[in-house]
Amino acid sequence: MIDITPLKQYILEDIACDIAISSKIINEIGFNNWFENQLSKFLDCSKLSSTGHRLIQTNFKHYNYEITTILAMIERYAENKDYYYERLLKQHNSNLEFEAINGFEYISLNDNTKKITKKRSKQTSIKFSNEDKKESVAERKLKAHIAKINSLNIKLKAAKHDNTL
């Protein structure tokens, strides 16, 4: 039995919809064709888009969906599970090697422009902070209005009731 421990960190819990869709496709084209398609189209981190950017990376959520779906389908449909586990692990390891050499691509927001940069690091997620966010006109007007209301010193006196009816 092949040890799939390195893939366990990528497994997601609730992907029933993806499993149902994949099952339907497998029934139409066969498990082997589906498996080869998944490896080549959805788990190849070295593939580039027409703009020259990577389509999939191991730190993308979509990568987790694909790994989880493929593992579930191997359990359901594969006759020689060890062969498919080995192929999946081989593809995963080649993705990790590719990213170790080429780094991750991530989007950083600088001067309100999207710029894709490459980093040779172990960064696994994109971090956006609200600290750099500029205050909008509406927010400034609201703060000024609240400050104006707070500056008013309105004193209310209790009303006297005449109980002689």
N, C-alpha and C positions, 0 to 999 in steps of 0.2 A: 504494500500500500504506500502510495506517495504521500509525503508529509506536506500538507497545505497550510501549515501554521503561518508562513509569511503573508498569506492572503487574508487571514482572519481579521486583520485590522481594517480591511476594506469592506467587510460585509455589513450591509444595512439590514434593518429589521423588517420594514413593511414595504415590499415591492410586489404585492399580489398582482397589480395591473400589468407590470412588465412581464411577470411570469406567464400570465394568461395570454398576452400578445405573442410572446416568444413561443409558447406551446402551439398556438395556431399556426405560426410560420413554420415551425418544425414539422407539423403534420402535413404541410403543403410541400416543402422542399427537402425534408429529411434533416436529421440531426447533424450529420457531417458537413453538409453544405452550410447550414446555419452557423455552426461553430467556426468554420473557416471565414465566413463573412464577418462574424463578430470580431475575430482576431485581427483581420486585415483592415476593417473599416473603423472599428470603435475602440480598439485597444492598442493601436500602433502610435506611440507618442512621437515618432520621428516624422509623421506625415505633416505636411504644411498646407495651409489654405492658399487661395489664389493671391492673398495679400502678403504671403510669406510668414504668417504666424502659425504657431502650432495649434492643431485642432483639439488635441486632448493631452492632458498631463496627469500624472499620478496624484496630484493634489486637487484635482477637479472632482466635484461631487458626482459628475457623470461617470467617471472612472469607477467609483464605488458601486454605482448602479449596475454597470456592465459586469464587473467582477462577481457581484452577488447573483445576478441573473444567470451568468454562465455556470457558476458553481451549482445553482439549483437545477439547471437544465442537465448538467452532467449527471447529477444524482437521479434525475427522472428518466433520462432517455439513453444515456451512453451504456453500451455493452462492455467496452473495455475502458473503465473509468480511469485507470492508472495512466493510460496513453493520453487522455484528454487533460488530466491534471498536470501531467508532465509538460504538455504543450503550453498550457496556460501559465505555468510557473516559468517556463522558458521565455515566453513573451513578456511577462511581468519583469523578470530579471533584466531582459534587454532594455525595457523601458527605463528601469532604474539606472542602468549603466549609461544610457543616452542622456538622462537628466543630470547625472553626476558630471558628465563632460560638458554639456551645453547649458546647464542651469535651468531655472524656471523662468517663464515669461509671466510678468504680472503687470497690471495696469496701475500706474501711479498718477494721481491728479496733481499736476503742477500748473499754476497760473490758469486754472479753468480749462486746460487742454488735456486730452487723453494722450498719454505717451506710453507706449509699450517698451519696456526695458528688459534686459536679460540680467539676471543675478546668478552668481555661482554661490548659492547658499542653500540651506535646508529650510527655507521659508515655506510653510505649508498653507498659508491662507493670506488673503488680502485684508489689510487692516485700514479702515477708514475712520477718521476721527472727526468729531464735530467741533474740535478746538479751532480749526482753521476756517470754519464757516463764517462768512460775513453776515452781519445783521441786516435783514431786509428792511425796506422802507416801512412796511406794515408793522413790523416788530418795533421799530423805533417810534412810530406814531402811537402804538399801543402803550409803550413804556412811558412816553411823555404824557399821555392821557391819564394813566394810572397815577403818575407823580403829581399831576395837577389836582386830581380828586383827593389824594392823600394830603395835599398841602392845605386844603380847605378845612377850617376849624368850625364845624357846624355843631352848635350845642342845642339840643332839643330839651324842652321842658315838658314835664309830664302834664297831661291835660287834667283839668279839674272837672269832676263829674258832679252834677247837681242831683242828689238823690231825693228831692222833695216832690216827687210826682204824685 
